[in-house]
Amino acid sequence: MRTLPLALVLLLTSVAWSQDDLRCLENPQPYYSVLQQRAYEALDRRSEALKALQSPEDIRAYQQRQREFFLQKIGEFPAEKCPLNAVTTRVIEEDGYRIENVIFDSRPHHRITANLYLPKGKGPFAGVVVASGHSRTAKTADYNQRFALMMVRNGMAALCIDPIGQGERSQILNEEHHNQFSGTTTEHFLVGVGSILVGRNTAHYEIWDGMRAIDYLVSRPEIDPDKIGMTGCSGGGTQTSYVMALEDRVKCAAPSCYITTFRDLVQTIGPQDSEQNIFGQIEFGMDHPDYLIMRAPRPTIMSATNDDFFPIAGSWDALREAKQIYGRLGYPEHVDLVEGDGKHGVPPQNLATIGHWMRRWLLNDDEALPAVELKDRPAEDLLCTESGQVLSDPEEQSVSDLNASLAAELFKKRKQLWETSSIDEMRSHVRARIGVSPKAGVTQMFGGDIVGLVQREEYTIAKYVVRWDAAPPVPVLVFRPKKVTKPVCLYLHPEGKEAAAVPGGEIEALVKSGATVVAIDLSGQGETAREKRTDLHGDWKTFYLSYLLGESLVGTRTIDTLMVARFAAAFSTVEGQNLDILGVGEAGIVALHAAAIAPEQFGHVRLKETPADWTSIVSEPVPSIGLDYTVHGVLEEYDLPDLEKLIGEGKVERLK
């Protein structure tokens, strides 16, 4: 029989009994705040790198690195562009212009619905793509119509497009073929889950759509292909920022209500919608101002308001950085900012300034435009489909369908990788993919401090804080029966250590069966969780800040588990006896990773209601896991069943 170290026994007897309070941390700190500090450090490194860009050659090399990184992280675009197969479903004649309701292919059987505003008279005309913000009605929303009207009444064509998940392009329909969710950002988050697993991003689809919108514009004989602009507000400002950074055909751009700095964003409202977070961009050194810098010295104006939730101070900081780079290239006048009064949106004066900017650089006309009220028309006039949704067509492919097709391709490549690699090589692939060092759980300095005891009728609960290196402390509960007859069991639950700790709960049942149970608050859970969570997305802000730093919460939580497993080994009553691990729900994904990386530490891995694989989740319109338990690009190398191969035959049991 193995006994507890004498020092631990003395410590257990010296701690005063407490009430039935299972909190361990005196001053709990959300894991989000830890990530904030690391983000600031990465942004400081970027600032220093930017100062070194003194020559045009330095700047060109920087632009190239940024673009290559950007393209790599959003996922590879199609090798070939499919035919547009454009159709016009309605023409509306107006005084001085006409509106065409058009549909064209972004990819085969994946269509874009749009409104083309064309001036009357002799062309060819400059053309401006108008990307929609997060409005359910998208291209027909009043502010998007006003963008188009400002352009067309000043001699330029405008193409208002529906992004995925909005307008006539909802990606998740109910049985009546209406959008299932009222919130448009909801769809973007949900399609983001599958996109992340296959190494894409919601932005991947929006950027490609923007590029295809330009393809459509330049396919029209009425449009001058050398005079293309782009603008949009909020989510449309995001799309504009991305496309203008990557697409050389955008000669003039005006992103609105979006560009700030990540420092200001992280300090205030935090990461935003799915497409507004590119994997690893903060750690790499790609900030909002880089969307301007990547296109320097092409003309770009930012539109902002002084009471927006996107911090206006960050917008001016972004301009200052971009202005320096544009200046070093000899064109400081090619980048600017217009600030208006008001909340999130485009006030009339800002809109007039955007129109003026487009005329200056696309038409060589620098006459100022007055701020005017523009009247929008009924949304139903501007619909392109009879049903109101392209996805009502049985041949239409949703983003989930497109991701599932890629997942099928990745399965073939993954199968070959596993057939040609050793078990140790694949274990290294898993470690690298989730960011777990070979030292994790083995060589780091660590310790566990007992901070309280709770006595229950048949067992004792010891409250610990486990620490190692510079990592934030992990709260742990050790449930110890009066008589130990089974191996120590690590218990992982998506809601943390207290989720099943109530009298009569699942943990108590394990303890009464003779097991010492060690329950953990993994990073971002329990005492280290943020207060604000959603039922559908979980703690998505913590996930996305980790994602922006190039990490996965699965990886961080796997490290937590390995370190606590090392700590928990002290409670084993048999020398050399391995721990068991029980993962509930999505937390079972962490259990699988820990056991796959260090199978020698674990005897049995038991999973309760844990997803069988990631691949099937990719094709689900409403994914059955949250963002917390995704890993960027993981299906390029392995899926959950592959982890069972690394753990060993017969060691994984799925509980009913």
Secondary structure, DSSP 8 states (H G I E B T S, - for coil): -----HHHHHHHHHS-B--S-----SS---HHHHHHHHHHHHHHHHHHHHHT--SHHHHHHHHHHHHHHHHHHH----SS------EEEEEEEETTEEEEEEEEEEETTEEEEEEEEEESSS--EEEEEEE--S-TTGGGSHHHHHHHHHHHTTT-EEEEE--TTSTT--SSB-TTSSBS-S-HHHHHHHHHHHHHHTT--HHHHHHHHHHHHHHHHHHSTTEEEEEEEEEEETHHHHHHHHHHHH-TTEEEEEEES----HHHHHHTT---SGGG--TTHHHHT--THHHHHTTTTS-EEEEEETT-SS-HHHHHHHHHHHHHHHHHTT-GGGEEEEEESSSSS--HHHHHHHHHHHHHHHS---------------GGGG--SSSS-GGGSTT---HHHHHHHHHHHHHHHHHHHHHSS-HHHHHHHHHHHHT--TTTTTTS-EEEEEEEEEE-SSEEEEEEEEEETTS--EEEEEEEESS--S--EEEE-TT-TTTT-STTSHHHHHHHTT--EEEE--TTSGGGS-S--BTTTBSHHHHHHHHHTT--HHHHHHHHHHHHHHHHGGG-SSTT--EEEEEETTHHHHHHHHHHH-GGGEEEEEEES--S-SHHHHT-SS-SS-GGG--TTGGGT--HHHHHHHH-TT-EEEE-
